[in-house]
Amino acid sequence: MPDEEQRPPERARRLPRAVRERQILDAAVQVFSRHGYHSASMDEISEVAGVSKPMIYTYLGSKEDLFGKSIQREATRLLEAIQAGVQPDLPPDMQLWHGLRSFYRFVAEYRESWTVLHRQALTVGGAFAAEITAMRTRAIELVAALVVSAGTRKGLAQQAEFSGAGLSAALVGAAESLADWALDHPEISDGVLASWLMNLVWLGFNDLVEGEVWKPRPGETASEG
Amino acid sequence: MPDEEQRPPERARRLPRAVRERQILDAAVQVFSRHGYHSASMDEISEVAGVSKPMIYTYLGSKEDLFGKSIQREATRLLEAIQAGVQPDLPPDMQLWHGLRSFYRFVAEYRESWTVLHRQALTVGGAFAAEITAMRTRAIELVAALVVSAGTRKGLAQQAEFSGAGLSAALVGAAESLADWALDHPEISDGVLASWLMNLVWLGFNDLVEGEVWKPRPGETASEG
């Protein structure tokens, strides 16, 4: 009896639905990141979240629903993090630099988000993979816009438009692959990672917009197979 | 009766086992590439190969076995194609250029092989994904060796070793991402694709080994988030 007076009754300690939903999604991202979609169990998500399975079903639906909502939330987070870093009034290379830093900062801070987005969502395929592919396409378009803008400043818009899309696809692939590599090298800061990528690609873009090109040297070509 | 004498009996028209197995694997790669592992059916593989299902099971085993053997064969093909293009006595940039050309020629010629290796194998996960990851790691190591070799020529081996592995991971990601993009742009030749990538990355490597770097310019840095 005294106990009941000292502690608030169970009913009063209930958390608002939004808080519960966030706890569930946090747990889901963690479990999906660790085991992948197919092997993840609702039991483990329930345990990690500290929320009963029936409550999870009521609030957010099936495992499939949970996975879809996890991807949506993490994709939105990632895009917002990158957009927050980019300042549209800066020159194209500085925009790219800030975007890359924000990207690597996000991956370092939310390893599990990145794993779910980059690895798990593609493995499940279907609508999930389609969502990720759409996000990648959006990223490639954003980078391509920077390239064309850099080219236009130099009066070489046509050239930048010809190869810009392909080069931007290459750059996004490079950024993703370096992010995966960075997961195993937490000692390398986001600034260093972004600098490496800028060094790797920006002079290439400069070449493109300046009209300079790397060319295979005659006398050093292999015989064609 | 006269018919029987004119056509060789069924038994004599049997193909050697090695030929049958190749037909089956060709069909498997085609069907896996089109539908993915989970949705691919042994019925369709049997139909495309023109080989009965029981014979497929006898020769090459289950759908899982078939998928594993498809990946192994295509991975070996890809590595052999790239190795055939590289000439170890050339300077590092020319080696990379020839390796890239061979890679893009392979992807253009064997679209289905690339799709199975790059998309489907990762989706299935487990041992298949592990095999692809091992192949990627090998590719990254080969590129890193070129970078360190280029750096050593310039007396900057230590610097190349510090960032070489990360940059090589980025380069391999760029090459893969551009290969995916190229599947939708068959009008761009392997020589152009390889040149784009060389322009995108080689000057970056040059910077690295020359000690030149791209740096964010003061006064253009965004406020940290």
Interface residues (C-beta under 8 A of the other chain):
Chain A: G36 H38 A81 A84 G85 V86 Q87 L90 P91 D93 M94 W97 H98 S102 R105 L122 T123 V124 G125 A129 S163 A165 G166 L167 A169 A170 L171 V172 G173 A174 A175 E176 S177 L178 D180 W181 A182 H185 I188 L193 S195 W196 L197 M198 N199 L200 V201 W202 L203 G204 F205 N206 D207 L208 V213 W214 K215 P216 R217 E220 T221 A222 G225
Chain B: G36 H38 A81 A84 G85 V86 Q87 L90 P91 D93 M94 W97 H98 S102 R105 L122 T123 V124 G125 A129 S163 A165 G166 L167 A169 A170 L171 V172 G173 A174 A175 E176 S177 L178 D180 W181 A182 H185 I188 L193 S195 W196 L197 M198 N199 L200 V201 W202 L203 G204 F205 N206 D207 L208 V213 W214 K215 P216 R217 E220 T221 A222 G225
